[in-house]
Amino acid sequence: MTVEVKTFATLRTVYPPVPEMEISEGESIGSLVDRLGIPREKITIIFINNIHGTFDSPVKGGDSIGLFPPIGGG
């Protein structure tokens, strides 16, 4: 099974998107992020198929994962 992992903003410059990443059945977002080598503290917003998720959220084949760093503005 594979998922698509999209990174955004400053994450994208260090951790480019992964069009197809192999996952295990029942794997969580946290496990996936750890395997990508992205420190969890660098991610503040997670989307799974455009729905808010958490590090504990399970993923399944065909999912599209969006990872966002802290975002500021003014």
PDB file of N, CA, C and O in Angstrom:
ATOM      1  N   MET A   1       0.853  -1.182   0.000  1.00  0.00           N
ATOM      2  CA  MET A   1       0.000   0.000   0.000  1.00  0.00           C
ATOM      3  C   MET A   1       0.892   1.238   0.000  1.00  0.00           C
ATOM      4  O   MET A   1       1.970   1.250   0.595  1.00  0.00           O
ATOM      5  N   THR A   2       0.420   2.265  -0.676  1.00  0.00           N
ATOM      6  CA  THR A   2       1.183   3.514  -0.703  1.00  0.00           C
ATOM      7  C   THR A   2       0.279   4.695  -0.371  1.00  0.00           C
ATOM      8  O   THR A   2      -0.940   4.644  -0.536  1.00  0.00           O
ATOM      9  N   VAL A   3       0.923   5.763   0.103  1.00  0.00           N
ATOM     10  CA  VAL A   3       0.256   7.043   0.335  1.00  0.00           C
ATOM     11  C   VAL A   3       1.087   8.124  -0.331  1.00  0.00           C
ATOM     12  O   VAL A   3       2.262   7.924  -0.639  1.00  0.00           O
ATOM     13  N   GLU A   4       0.466   9.260  -0.545  1.00  0.00           N
ATOM     14  CA  GLU A   4       1.165  10.439  -1.062  1.00  0.00           C
ATOM     15  C   GLU A   4       1.398  11.370   0.117  1.00  0.00           C
ATOM     16  O   GLU A   4       0.474  11.655   0.879  1.00  0.00           O
ATOM     17  N   VAL A   5       2.639  11.850   0.271  1.00  0.00           N
ATOM     18  CA  VAL A   5       2.965  12.776   1.355  1.00  0.00           C
ATOM     19  C   VAL A   5       3.356  14.114   0.743  1.00  0.00           C
ATOM     20  O   VAL A   5       4.314  14.208  -0.025  1.00  0.00           O
ATOM     21  N   LYS A   6       2.596  15.148   1.097  1.00  0.00           N
ATOM     22  CA  LYS A   6       2.878  16.498   0.614  1.00  0.00           C
ATOM     23  C   LYS A   6       3.372  17.332   1.790  1.00  0.00           C
ATOM     24  O   LYS A   6       2.773  17.323   2.866  1.00  0.00           O
ATOM     25  N   THR A   7       4.465  18.049   1.574  1.00  0.00           N
ATOM     26  CA  THR A   7       4.974  18.976   2.583  1.00  0.00           C
ATOM     27  C   THR A   7       4.765  20.393   2.068  1.00  0.00           C
ATOM     28  O   THR A   7       4.754  20.632   0.860  1.00  0.00           O
ATOM     29  N   PHE A   8       4.601  21.326   2.993  1.00  0.00           N
ATOM     30  CA  PHE A   8       4.271  22.698   2.613  1.00  0.00           C
ATOM     31  C   PHE A   8       5.180  23.702   3.313  1.00  0.00           C
ATOM     32  O   PHE A   8       5.814  23.410   4.327  1.00  0.00           O
ATOM     33  N   ALA A   9       5.214  24.901   2.724  1.00  0.00           N
ATOM     34  CA  ALA A   9       5.950  26.051   3.275  1.00  0.00           C
ATOM     35  C   ALA A   9       7.413  25.655   3.518  1.00  0.00           C
ATOM     36  O   ALA A   9       8.039  25.043   2.652  1.00  0.00           O
ATOM     37  N   THR A  10       7.953  25.999   4.681  1.00  0.00           N
ATOM     38  CA  THR A  10       9.374  25.764   4.943  1.00  0.00           C
ATOM     39  C   THR A  10       9.730  24.287   5.030  1.00  0.00           C
ATOM     40  O   THR A  10      10.889  23.929   4.819  1.00  0.00           O
ATOM     41  N   LEU A  11       8.776  23.424   5.333  1.00  0.00           N
ATOM     42  CA  LEU A  11       9.064  21.978   5.351  1.00  0.00           C
ATOM     43  C   LEU A  11       9.477  21.489   3.973  1.00  0.00           C
ATOM     44  O   LEU A  11      10.343  20.624   3.845  1.00  0.00           O
ATOM     45  N   ARG A  12       8.857  22.042   2.951  1.00  0.00           N
ATOM     46  CA  ARG A  12       9.084  21.582   1.578  1.00  0.00           C
ATOM     47  C   ARG A  12      10.531  21.783   1.138  1.00  0.00           C
ATOM     48  O   ARG A  12      11.045  20.993   0.346  1.00  0.00           O
ATOM     49  N   THR A  13      11.195  22.822   1.634  1.00  0.00           N
ATOM     50  CA  THR A  13      12.571  23.085   1.204  1.00  0.00           C
ATOM     51  C   THR A  13      13.550  22.051   1.758  1.00  0.00           C
ATOM     52  O   THR A  13      14.576  21.778   1.135  1.00  0.00           O
ATOM     53  N   VAL A  14      13.245  21.479   2.913  1.00  0.00           N
ATOM     54  CA  VAL A  14      14.135  20.495   3.532  1.00  0.00           C
ATOM     55  C   VAL A  14      13.646  19.063   3.307  1.00  0.00           C
ATOM     56  O   VAL A  14      14.446  18.143   3.141  1.00  0.00           O
ATOM     57  N   TYR A  15      12.328  18.890   3.305  1.00  0.00           N
ATOM     58  CA  TYR A  15      11.715  17.567   3.154  1.00  0.00           C
ATOM     59  C   TYR A  15      10.766  17.609   1.953  1.00  0.00           C
ATOM     60  O   TYR A  15       9.592  17.946   2.105  1.00  0.00           O
ATOM     61  N   PRO A  16      11.264  17.273   0.774  1.00  0.00           N
ATOM     62  CA  PRO A  16      10.419  17.365  -0.422  1.00  0.00           C
ATOM     63  C   PRO A  16       9.254  16.373  -0.369  1.00  0.00           C
ATOM     64  O   PRO A  16       9.321  15.375   0.349  1.00  0.00           O
ATOM     65  N   PRO A  17       8.190  16.645  -1.127  1.00  0.00           N
ATOM     66  CA  PRO A  17       7.050  15.734  -1.179  1.00  0.00           C
ATOM     67  C   PRO A  17       7.465  14.330  -1.642  1.00  0.00           C
ATOM     68  O   PRO A  17       8.443  14.165  -2.371  1.00  0.00           O
ATOM     69  N   VAL A  18       6.705  13.336  -1.204  1.00  0.00           N
ATOM     70  CA  VAL A  18       6.943  11.942  -1.591  1.00  0.00           C
ATOM     71  C   VAL A  18       5.682  11.451  -2.307  1.00  0.00           C
ATOM     72  O   VAL A  18       4.662  11.209  -1.662  1.00  0.00           O
ATOM     73  N   PRO A  19       5.743  11.299  -3.645  1.00  0.00           N
ATOM     74  CA  PRO A  19       4.543  10.921  -4.391  1.00  0.00           C
ATOM     75  C   PRO A  19       3.991   9.546  -4.011  1.00  0.00           C
ATOM     76  O   PRO A  19       2.775   9.356  -4.010  1.00  0.00           O
ATOM     77  N   GLU A  20       4.851   8.596  -3.690  1.00  0.00           N
ATOM     78  CA  GLU A  20       4.407   7.259  -3.305  1.00  0.00           C
ATOM     79  C   GLU A  20       5.297   6.734  -2.192  1.00  0.00           C
ATOM     80  O   GLU A  20       6.481   6.472  -2.405  1.00  0.00           O
ATOM     81  N   MET A  21       4.722   6.580  -0.997  1.00  0.00           N
ATOM     82  CA  MET A  21       5.465   6.038   0.140  1.00  0.00           C
ATOM     83  C   MET A  21       4.772   4.768   0.606  1.00  0.00           C
ATOM     84  O   MET A  21       3.565   4.759   0.847  1.00  0.00           O
ATOM     85  N   GLU A  22       5.539   3.705   0.729  1.00  0.00           N
ATOM     86  CA  GLU A  22       5.000   2.434   1.216  1.00  0.00           C
ATOM     87  C   GLU A  22       4.630   2.567   2.688  1.00  0.00           C
ATOM     88  O   GLU A  22       5.369   3.162   3.471  1.00  0.00           O
ATOM     89  N   ILE A  23       3.480   2.008   3.056  1.00  0.00           N
ATOM     90  CA  ILE A  23       3.047   2.009   4.450  1.00  0.00           C
ATOM     91  C   ILE A  23       2.655   0.595   4.851  1.00  0.00           C
ATOM     92  O   ILE A  23       2.366  -0.256   4.009  1.00  0.00           O
ATOM     93  N   SER A  24       2.654   0.369   6.163  1.00  0.00           N
ATOM     94  CA  SER A  24       2.182  -0.897   6.717  1.00  0.00           C
ATOM     95  C   SER A  24       0.734  -0.736   7.133  1.00  0.00           C
ATOM     96  O   SER A  24       0.290   0.370   7.441  1.00  0.00           O
ATOM     97  N   GLU A  25      -0.002  -1.833   7.142  1.00  0.00           N
ATOM     98  CA  GLU A  25      -1.396  -1.791   7.578  1.00  0.00           C
ATOM     99  C   GLU A  25      -1.460  -1.296   9.021  1.00  0.00           C
ATOM    100  O   GLU A  25      -0.729  -1.780   9.885  1.00  0.00           O
ATOM    101  N   GLY A  26      -2.339  -0.329   9.273  1.00  0.00           N
ATOM    102  CA  GLY A  26      -2.515   0.215  10.617  1.00  0.00           C
ATOM    103  C   GLY A  26      -1.472   1.238  11.027  1.00  0.00           C
ATOM    104  O   GLY A  26      -1.465   1.674  12.178  1.00  0.00           O
ATOM    105  N   GLU A  27      -0.593   1.630  10.120  1.00  0.00           N
ATOM    106  CA  GLU A  27       0.447   2.606  10.455  1.00  0.00           C
ATOM    107  C   GLU A  27      -0.182   3.962  10.756  1.00  0.00           C
ATOM    108  O   GLU A  27      -1.195   4.332  10.162  1.00  0.00           O
ATOM    109  N   SER A  28       0.426   4.699  11.682  1.00  0.00           N
ATOM    110  CA  SER A  28      -0.076   6.023  12.060  1.00  0.00           C
ATOM    111  C   SER A  28       0.722   7.107  11.347  1.00  0.00           C
ATOM    112  O   SER A  28       1.805   6.863  10.814  1.00  0.00           O
ATOM    113  N   ILE A  29       0.159   8.304  11.354  1.00  0.00           N
ATOM    114  CA  ILE A  29       0.876   9.466  10.802  1.00  0.00           C
ATOM    115  C   ILE A  29       2.201   9.653  11.534  1.00  0.00           C
ATOM    116  O   ILE A  29       3.222   9.939  10.909  1.00  0.00           O
ATOM    117  N   GLY A  30       2.188   9.492  12.853  1.00  0.00           N
ATOM    118  CA  GLY A  30       3.414   9.658  13.640  1.00  0.00           C
ATOM    119  C   GLY A  30       4.520   8.728  13.177  1.00  0.00           C
ATOM    120  O   GLY A  30       5.670   9.146  13.042  1.00  0.00           O
ATOM    121  N   SER A  31       4.184   7.482  12.935  1.00  0.00           N
ATOM    122  CA  SER A  31       5.164   6.509  12.460  1.00  0.00           C
ATOM    123  C   SER A  31       5.689   6.900  11.083  1.00  0.00           C
ATOM    124  O   SER A  31       6.887   6.806  10.817  1.00  0.00           O
ATOM    125  N   LEU A  32       4.797   7.333  10.223  1.00  0.00           N
ATOM    126  CA  LEU A  32       5.170   7.754   8.876  1.00  0.00           C
ATOM    127  C   LEU A  32       6.131   8.952   8.937  1.00  0.00           C
ATOM    128  O   LEU A  32       7.145   8.982   8.240  1.00  0.00           O
ATOM    129  N   VAL A  33       5.797   9.933   9.776  1.00  0.00           N
ATOM    130  CA  VAL A  33       6.642  11.126   9.938  1.00  0.00           C
ATOM    131  C   VAL A  33       8.017  10.731  10.474  1.00  0.00           C
ATOM    132  O   VAL A  33       9.037  11.245  10.016  1.00  0.00           O
ATOM    133  N   ASP A  34       8.041   9.818  11.444  1.00  0.00           N
ATOM    134  CA  ASP A  34       9.318   9.357  11.991  1.00  0.00           C
ATOM    135  C   ASP A  34      10.162   8.691  10.911  1.00  0.00           C
ATOM    136  O   ASP A  34      11.368   8.926  10.838  1.00  0.00           O
ATOM    137  N   ARG A  35       9.545   7.866  10.074  1.00  0.00           N
ATOM    138  CA  ARG A  35      10.289   7.201   8.995  1.00  0.00           C
ATOM    139  C   ARG A  35      10.824   8.194   7.973  1.00  0.00           C
ATOM    140  O   ARG A  35      11.868   7.959   7.364  1.00  0.00           O
ATOM    141  N   LEU A  36      10.112   9.305   7.783  1.00  0.00           N
ATOM    142  CA  LEU A  36      10.584  10.344   6.861  1.00  0.00           C
ATOM    143  C   LEU A  36      11.733  11.157   7.455  1.00  0.00           C
ATOM    144  O   LEU A  36      12.423  11.885   6.741  1.00  0.00           O
ATOM    145  N   GLY A  37      11.933  11.026   8.770  1.00  0.00           N
ATOM    146  CA  GLY A  37      13.007  11.770   9.429  1.00  0.00           C
ATOM    147  C   GLY A  37      12.652  13.213   9.734  1.00  0.00           C
ATOM    148  O   GLY A  37      13.539  14.037   9.960  1.00  0.00           O
ATOM    149  N   ILE A  38      11.363  13.526   9.742  1.00  0.00           N
ATOM    150  CA  ILE A  38      10.925  14.891  10.047  1.00  0.00           C
ATOM    151  C   ILE A  38      10.659  14.982  11.547  1.00  0.00           C
ATOM    152  O   ILE A  38       9.831  14.233  12.066  1.00  0.00           O
ATOM    153  N   PRO A  39      11.343  15.887  12.256  1.00  0.00           N
ATOM    154  CA  PRO A  39      11.060  16.046  13.686  1.00  0.00           C
ATOM    155  C   PRO A  39       9.603  16.470  13.893  1.00  0.00           C
ATOM    156  O   PRO A  39       9.117  17.388  13.232  1.00  0.00           O
ATOM    157  N   ARG A  40       8.916  15.798  14.809  1.00  0.00           N
ATOM    158  CA  ARG A  40       7.492  16.073  15.028  1.00  0.00           C
ATOM    159  C   ARG A  40       7.226  17.521  15.421  1.00  0.00           C
ATOM    160  O   ARG A  40       6.176  18.071  15.091  1.00  0.00           O
ATOM    161  N   GLU A  41       8.169  18.138  16.122  1.00  0.00           N
ATOM    162  CA  GLU A  41       7.949  19.528  16.544  1.00  0.00           C
ATOM    163  C   GLU A  41       7.953  20.504  15.370  1.00  0.00           C
ATOM    164  O   GLU A  41       7.558  21.659  15.523  1.00  0.00           O
ATOM    165  N   LYS A  42       8.396  20.048  14.205  1.00  0.00           N
ATOM    166  CA  LYS A  42       8.382  20.912  13.014  1.00  0.00           C
ATOM    167  C   LYS A  42       7.037  20.872  12.293  1.00  0.00           C
ATOM    168  O   LYS A  42       6.831  21.601  11.323  1.00  0.00           O
ATOM    169  N   ILE A  43       6.117  20.019  12.765  1.00  0.00           N
ATOM    170  CA  ILE A  43       4.802  19.876  12.132  1.00  0.00           C
ATOM    171  C   ILE A  43       3.724  20.309  13.118  1.00  0.00           C
ATOM    172  O   ILE A  43       3.655  19.798  14.236  1.00  0.00           O
ATOM    173  N   THR A  44       2.881  21.255  12.699  1.00  0.00           N
ATOM    174  CA  THR A  44       1.796  21.701  13.580  1.00  0.00           C
ATOM    175  C   THR A  44       0.415  21.410  13.009  1.00  0.00           C
ATOM    176  O   THR A  44      -0.568  21.391  13.750  1.00  0.00           O
ATOM    177  N   ILE A  45       0.330  21.185  11.711  1.00  0.00           N
ATOM    178  CA  ILE A  45      -0.960  20.895  11.083  1.00  0.00           C
ATOM    179  C   ILE A  45      -0.800  19.666  10.196  1.00  0.00           C
ATOM    180  O   ILE A  45       0.142  19.568   9.410  1.00  0.00           O
ATOM    181  N   ILE A  46      -1.743  18.727  10.335  1.00  0.00           N
ATOM    182  CA  ILE A  46      -1.745  17.494   9.551  1.00  0.00           C
ATOM    183  C   ILE A  46      -3.114  17.350   8.890  1.00  0.00           C
ATOM    184  O   ILE A  46      -4.148  17.504   9.539  1.00  0.00           O
ATOM    185  N   PHE A  47      -3.106  17.054   7.602  1.00  0.00           N
ATOM    186  CA  PHE A  47      -4.344  16.748   6.893  1.00  0.00           C
ATOM    187  C   PHE A  47      -4.233  15.368   6.253  1.00  0.00           C
ATOM    188  O   PHE A  47      -3.197  15.011   5.691  1.00  0.00           O
ATOM    189  N   ILE A  48      -5.316  14.600   6.346  1.00  0.00           N
ATOM    190  CA  ILE A  48      -5.433  13.316   5.661  1.00  0.00           C
ATOM    191  C   ILE A  48      -6.643  13.439   4.746  1.00  0.00           C
ATOM    192  O   ILE A  48      -7.777  13.546   5.211  1.00  0.00           O
ATOM    193  N   ASN A  49      -6.392  13.421   3.445  1.00  0.00           N
ATOM    194  CA  ASN A  49      -7.476  13.603   2.465  1.00  0.00           C
ATOM    195  C   ASN A  49      -8.284  14.867   2.768  1.00  0.00           C
ATOM    196  O   ASN A  49      -9.515  14.853   2.734  1.00  0.00           O
ATOM    197  N   ASN A  50      -7.575  15.957   3.065  1.00  0.00           N
ATOM    198  CA  ASN A  50      -8.162  17.279   3.337  1.00  0.00           C
ATOM    199  C   ASN A  50      -8.987  17.341   4.618  1.00  0.00           C
ATOM    200  O   ASN A  50      -9.796  18.254   4.784  1.00  0.00           O
ATOM    201  N   ILE A  51      -8.797  16.386   5.526  1.00  0.00           N
ATOM    202  CA  ILE A  51      -9.464  16.390   6.830  1.00  0.00           C
ATOM    203  C   ILE A  51      -8.388  16.428   7.905  1.00  0.00           C
ATOM    204  O   ILE A  51      -7.393  15.707   7.822  1.00  0.00           O
ATOM    205  N   HIS A  52      -8.591  17.281   8.927  1.00  0.00           N
ATOM    206  CA  HIS A  52      -7.601  17.434   9.992  1.00  0.00           C
ATOM    207  C   HIS A  52      -7.277  16.094  10.641  1.00  0.00           C
ATOM    208  O   HIS A  52      -8.177  15.309  10.940  1.00  0.00           O
ATOM    209  N   GLY A  53      -5.994  15.835  10.855  1.00  0.00           N
ATOM    210  CA  GLY A  53      -5.546  14.610  11.506  1.00  0.00           C
ATOM    211  C   GLY A  53      -4.561  14.911  12.617  1.00  0.00           C
ATOM    212  O   GLY A  53      -4.205  16.066  12.848  1.00  0.00           O
ATOM    213  N   THR A  54      -4.121  13.864  13.306  1.00  0.00           N
ATOM    214  CA  THR A  54      -3.128  13.973  14.378  1.00  0.00           C
ATOM    215  C   THR A  54      -2.043  12.930  14.139  1.00  0.00           C
ATOM    216  O   THR A  54      -2.145  12.111  13.226  1.00  0.00           O
ATOM    217  N   PHE A  55      -1.005  12.970  14.967  1.00  0.00           N
ATOM    218  CA  PHE A  55       0.054  11.973  14.846  1.00  0.00           C
ATOM    219  C   PHE A  55      -0.471  10.560  15.116  1.00  0.00           C
ATOM    220  O   PHE A  55       0.118   9.586  14.648  1.00  0.00           O
ATOM    221  N   ASP A  56      -1.562  10.439  15.857  1.00  0.00           N
ATOM    222  CA  ASP A  56      -2.144   9.126  16.161  1.00  0.00           C
ATOM    223  C   ASP A  56      -3.099   8.628  15.079  1.00  0.00           C
ATOM    224  O   ASP A  56      -3.526   7.474  15.124  1.00  0.00           O
ATOM    225  N   SER A  57      -3.437   9.465  14.118  1.00  0.00           N
ATOM    226  CA  SER A  57      -4.388   9.073  13.071  1.00  0.00           C
ATOM    227  C   SER A  57      -3.813   7.952  12.210  1.00  0.00           C
ATOM    228  O   SER A  57      -2.651   8.012  11.807  1.00  0.00           O
ATOM    229  N   PRO A  58      -4.628   6.920  11.924  1.00  0.00           N
ATOM    230  CA  PRO A  58      -4.157   5.850  11.036  1.00  0.00           C
ATOM    231  C   PRO A  58      -4.215   6.298   9.577  1.00  0.00           C
ATOM    232  O   PRO A  58      -5.015   7.156   9.205  1.00  0.00           O
ATOM    233  N   VAL A  59      -3.356   5.701   8.768  1.00  0.00           N
ATOM    234  CA  VAL A  59      -3.377   5.961   7.330  1.00  0.00           C
ATOM    235  C   VAL A  59      -3.693   4.663   6.606  1.00  0.00           C
ATOM    236  O   VAL A  59      -3.460   3.571   7.124  1.00  0.00           O
ATOM    237  N   LYS A  60      -4.228   4.801   5.398  1.00  0.00           N
ATOM    238  CA  LYS A  60      -4.520   3.622   4.587  1.00  0.00           C
ATOM    239  C   LYS A  60      -4.076   3.892   3.151  1.00  0.00           C
ATOM    240  O   LYS A  60      -3.873   5.040   2.755  1.00  0.00           O
ATOM    241  N   GLY A  61      -3.932   2.836   2.395  1.00  0.00           N
ATOM    242  CA  GLY A  61      -3.490   2.964   1.019  1.00  0.00           C
ATOM    243  C   GLY A  61      -4.330   3.951   0.233  1.00  0.00           C
ATOM    244  O   GLY A  61      -5.558   3.944   0.322  1.00  0.00           O
ATOM    245  N   GLY A  62      -3.663   4.803  -0.541  1.00  0.00           N
ATOM    246  CA  GLY A  62      -4.347   5.787  -1.362  1.00  0.00           C
ATOM    247  C   GLY A  62      -4.559   7.124  -0.691  1.00  0.00           C
ATOM    248  O   GLY A  62      -4.986   8.077  -1.343  1.00  0.00           O
ATOM    249  N   ASP A  63      -4.268   7.221   0.619  1.00  0.00           N
ATOM    250  CA  ASP A  63      -4.439   8.494   1.322  1.00  0.00           C
ATOM    251  C   ASP A  63      -3.462   9.543   0.802  1.00  0.00           C
ATOM    252  O   ASP A  63      -2.370   9.223   0.332  1.00  0.00           O
ATOM    253  N   SER A  64      -3.882  10.799   0.897  1.00  0.00           N
ATOM    254  CA  SER A  64      -3.029  11.944   0.601  1.00  0.00           C
ATOM    255  C   SER A  64      -2.800  12.672   1.919  1.00  0.00           C
ATOM    256  O   SER A  64      -3.750  13.132   2.553  1.00  0.00           O
ATOM    257  N   ILE A  65      -1.541  12.776   2.329  1.00  0.00           N
ATOM    258  CA  ILE A  65      -1.170  13.358   3.611  1.00  0.00           C
ATOM    259  C   ILE A  65      -0.551  14.732   3.374  1.00  0.00           C
ATOM    260  O   ILE A  65       0.346  14.873   2.543  1.00  0.00           O
ATOM    261  N   GLY A  66      -1.024  15.741   4.095  1.00  0.00           N
ATOM    262  CA  GLY A  66      -0.453  17.085   4.035  1.00  0.00           C
ATOM    263  C   GLY A  66       0.170  17.440   5.369  1.00  0.00           C
ATOM    264  O   GLY A  66      -0.484  17.339   6.407  1.00  0.00           O
ATOM    265  N   LEU A  67       1.433  17.858   5.352  1.00  0.00           N
ATOM    266  CA  LEU A  67       2.156  18.220   6.570  1.00  0.00           C
ATOM    267  C   LEU A  67       2.566  19.688   6.497  1.00  0.00           C
ATOM    268  O   LEU A  67       3.210  20.113   5.537  1.00  0.00           O
ATOM    269  N   PHE A  68       2.189  20.458   7.519  1.00  0.00           N
ATOM    270  CA  PHE A  68       2.454  21.893   7.545  1.00  0.00           C
ATOM    271  C   PHE A  68       3.279  22.266   8.768  1.00  0.00           C
ATOM    272  O   PHE A  68       3.031  21.751   9.858  1.00  0.00           O
ATOM    273  N   PRO A  69       4.266  23.163   8.601  1.00  0.00           N
ATOM    274  CA  PRO A  69       5.027  23.671   9.739  1.00  0.00           C
ATOM    275  C   PRO A  69       4.242  24.787  10.422  1.00  0.00           C
ATOM    276  O   PRO A  69       3.181  25.185   9.942  1.00  0.00           O
ATOM    277  N   PRO A  70       4.765  25.299  11.552  1.00  0.00           N
ATOM    278  CA  PRO A  70       4.129  26.487  12.137  1.00  0.00           C
ATOM    279  C   PRO A  70       4.098  27.597  11.089  1.00  0.00           C
ATOM    280  O   PRO A  70       5.077  27.820  10.378  1.00  0.00           O
ATOM    281  N   ILE A  71       2.980  28.277  11.005  1.00  0.00           N
ATOM    282  CA  ILE A  71       2.815  29.336  10.007  1.00  0.00           C
ATOM    283  C   ILE A  71       2.492  30.632  10.723  1.00  0.00           C
ATOM    284  O   ILE A  71       1.626  30.674  11.597  1.00  0.00           O
ATOM    285  N   GLY A  72       3.189  31.683  10.348  1.00  0.00           N
ATOM    286  CA  GLY A  72       2.939  32.986  10.960  1.00  0.00           C
ATOM    287  C   GLY A  72       2.714  34.025   9.886  1.00  0.00           C
ATOM    288  O   GLY A  72       2.962  33.791   8.704  1.00  0.00           O
ATOM    289  N   GLY A  73       2.260  35.129  10.302  1.00  0.00           N
ATOM    290  CA  GLY A  73       2.030  36.214   9.358  1.00  0.00           C
ATOM    291  C   GLY A  73       1.580  37.447  10.104  1.00  0.00           C
ATOM    292  O   GLY A  73       1.458  37.447  11.328  1.00  0.00           O
ATOM    293  N   GLY A  74       1.348  38.444   9.382  1.00  0.00           N
ATOM    294  CA  GLY A  74       0.921  39.650  10.057  1.00  0.00           C
ATOM    295  C   GLY A  74       0.272  40.617   9.121  1.00  0.00           C
ATOM    296  O   GLY A  74      -0.147  41.695   9.541  1.00  0.00           O
TER     297      GLY A  74
END
